[in-house]
Amino acid sequence: MYIMDRHNGSKINQLLIAWPKGTVALYSFLNRAGVTRQLASVYQRGHWIKRIGPGAFMRADDKDVSWAGGLYALQQYDNLSIHTGGITALEHLGFAHTIHTGGNNHVILYGNPNEKLPSWFSKYAWPGNVQVYYYPTNLFHAGIKDGIKEKELNGCNVLISSAERAIMETLYSLPKHSTFAEIKLLMEGLNALRPEIVQKLLEKCNSIKVKRLFMVLAELFNHEWVKHLNLRKVNFGRGKRMTVRNGVLNNKYNITVPGEYSIEK
């Protein structure tokens, strides 16, 4: 039977002080706090911490941790670019209240193509029966941080896409996690986008489809910020693109879209 000595008792107190409540801790964090794997096992048996997956732990005094607490660990300890994006980001920024998006049960994350969700994250049963969908994509140039901001989600400060980036990510996930009707409603409400951020994202976006659809929708609603864009700096590619069969061709951006949504004026 292991009896915790004063030194280890002090160490667990220091660990809990440094460990934000509601977040997941990884071995990399524990090691920096001077907690070895052996000592972590001791803390588990002493009911100070609880293992939720390989190399991942929650505080025993937390009733549970949310997906945001797990995302915090990916960003802080694994230094991954994985962030809340797409329609989930728009929900948390207050732009998706007019449409049904799956609510708190669907979470969409984006990251670089070489980044994978660790097994502890993808296999953990997050509270609320949350389903996590992850897009490892090169939608934007590698390393681009434009349109990423910090926001408190479920009590955790995590990185999330701004509205400018999130709507482009939503277009990228079309039609799996959004429809043209939903995106049209979303774009209608995005009348306060920052043209300088939109400009940077359009220039650094690798998807011809996303850039063309974005501009078709943006111009449909005559948003004021569109007038401040310099589209000569944006590569819209060549040739026609088709997003749906039996749609109508938007001649300006050379892309076929659903006719019933009257996307082209």
Secondary structure, DSSP 8 states (H G I E B T S, - for coil): -----HHHHHHHHHHHHHS-TT--EEHHHHHHTT--HHHHHHHHHTTSEEEEETTEEEETTSS---HHHHHHHHHHTS----EE-HHHHHHHTT--TTS---GGGEEEEEE-TT----HHHHHS--TTT-EEEEEE--SB-TT--TTEEEEEETTEEEEEE-HHHHHHHHHHTTTTS--HHHHHHHHHH-TT--HHHHHHHHHHB--HHHHHHHHHHHHHTT-GGGGG--GGGS---SS-EESSTT-EEETTTTEEE-GGGT---
